[in-house]
Amino acid sequence: MPPVGASASLEAVLAEVGPRLRRLRHERGLSLAELAAATDISKSTLSRLESGQRKPSLELLLPIAAAHQVPLGDLVGAPEVGDPRVRFVPQDRNGRTVVPLTRHDGGIQAWKVIIEPAADEPRLRIHEGYEWLYVLAGELRLVVADRDLVLGPGEVAEFDTAVPHWFGAAGAEPVEVLSLLGEAGERIHLRAAPRHRPARR
């Protein structure tokens, strides 16, 4: 059970999400209807989020962050740890630019990954864990076992990394991906949706 202080701090952060979402939408000059069209989230759900009547969730905040083209942390106001001037440093891993988005060890780890187009054939690999991918920009080719998929911006995939897999840029442009990696069996309970789908409520 988390300490009382930690619980109160979390509630305070969540309470600020709604007003922050409303301010950001107003700064962008968007109506609720326009944001609903951009995110496939219903106007009523967006309104309840902004008024604090609906608790924010990853499933709702990710499309909103993508629509506004801001980091997820800007929506939740995640506090800086230690020196506020410290910034995450992009790393080069096998020709891919990887920006770590989590500071802690253990639990779910998050990265922003930018992958340049390459002519190499996919080299499937396995490792422990469960991965969740959200396409921010470009097209992602994802190979999992015998399935070969192409995902566009706003689409999501999740898979057990013990299954042979590979992902990279699908076209001639770089692809930007948000990657969350959890422990084996730790699913995130979000699925890729069809391009034409009813608004979430």
Buried (B, 14 or more C-beta within 10 A) or exposed (E): EEEEEEEEEEEEBBEEBBEBBBEBBEEBEBEBEBBBBBBBBBBBBBBBBBEBEBEBEEBBBBBBBBBBEEBBEEBBEEEEEEEEEEEEEEEEEEEBBBBEBBEEEEEBBBBBBBBEBEEEEBEEEEEEBBBBBBBBBBBBBBBBEEEEBEBEBBBBBBBBBEEBBBBBBBEEEBBBBBBBBBEEEEEBEBEBEEEEEEBBE
